[in-house]
Amino acid sequence: MVYFKGGTFSMGSANGTHQEQPVHEVEVQSFKNDKYTLTVGEFQRFVETTKYQPDADRFGDSQVFDFNSSGWALVPGANW
């Protein structure tokens, strides 16, 4: 795990899409994150080994980013 010290930063864009505006201050607490990327195959082995049920599987839908509209949409049947 890699430790990331929390702090405050400016997030957003003054001239980006409406989802990116306005620029505003955000505070993030310190956190740890894995050092290495998790592949879909590794996640699948985790799900199968632990019997973990992702929210998309439990609820039957998931938020999916739509590049055409530059936004998130709830998609029935979507999962990891």
C-alpha positions in Angstrom: 0.0 0.0 0.0 1.0 3.6 -0.7 0.2 6.4 1.8 -1.2 9.6 0.4 -1.2 12.6 2.7 -4.5 14.5 2.7 -4.8 18.2 1.9 -6.7 20.8 0.0 -6.6 21.4 -3.8 -8.4 23.3 -6.5 -10.7 21.0 -8.6 -12.6 21.8 -11.7 -12.2 23.9 -14.8 -13.0 27.5 -15.6 -13.6 26.7 -19.3 -14.5 23.0 -19.3 -17.8 21.2 -19.6 -20.7 22.1 -17.2 -19.8 19.0 -15.1 -16.3 20.4 -14.5 -17.3 24.0 -13.5 -16.7 25.9 -11.3 -13.2 25.7 -9.9 -13.6 25.0 -6.2 -11.5 24.0 -3.2 -11.7 20.3 -2.2 -10.3 18.7 1.0 -9.2 15.1 0.8 -8.4 13.0 3.9 -5.2 11.0 4.0 -5.6 7.5 2.6 -3.8 4.3 1.4 -4.1 2.8 -2.0 -2.7 -0.2 -3.7 0.6 0.3 -5.4 -0.3 -1.9 -8.4 -3.2 -1.9 -10.8 -5.8 -4.5 -10.4 -6.8 -6.3 -13.6 -10.3 -7.4 -14.4 -9.1 -11.0 -14.2 -7.7 -10.5 -10.7 -10.9 -8.9 -9.6 -12.9 -11.8 -11.1 -10.7 -14.3 -9.1 -11.3 -12.2 -5.9 -15.1 -12.3 -6.5 -15.1 -16.0 -7.1 -12.8 -16.9 -4.2 -14.5 -14.7 -1.6 -18.1 -14.9 -3.0 -18.1 -11.1 -2.9 -21.1 -9.6 -4.7 -20.5 -6.2 -6.3 -23.3 -3.6 -6.0 -23.9 -3.9 -9.8 -24.7 -7.6 -9.4 -26.8 -7.0 -6.2 -28.9 -4.2 -7.7 -28.9 -5.2 -11.4 -27.6 -2.0 -12.7 -24.6 0.4 -12.6 -23.5 3.9 -13.5 -21.7 3.9 -16.8 -19.9 6.9 -18.3 -21.3 7.9 -21.7 -18.6 9.5 -23.8 -21.2 10.8 -26.3 -22.9 12.9 -23.7 -19.9 13.3 -21.4 -21.9 12.2 -18.4 -22.8 9.2 -16.2 -26.0 7.2 -16.8 -27.7 4.4 -14.9 -27.7 1.4 -17.2 -29.8 -1.7 -16.3 -27.9 -4.9 -16.6 -24.4 -3.3 -16.5 -21.9 -4.8 -14.3 -18.1 -4.9 -13.8 
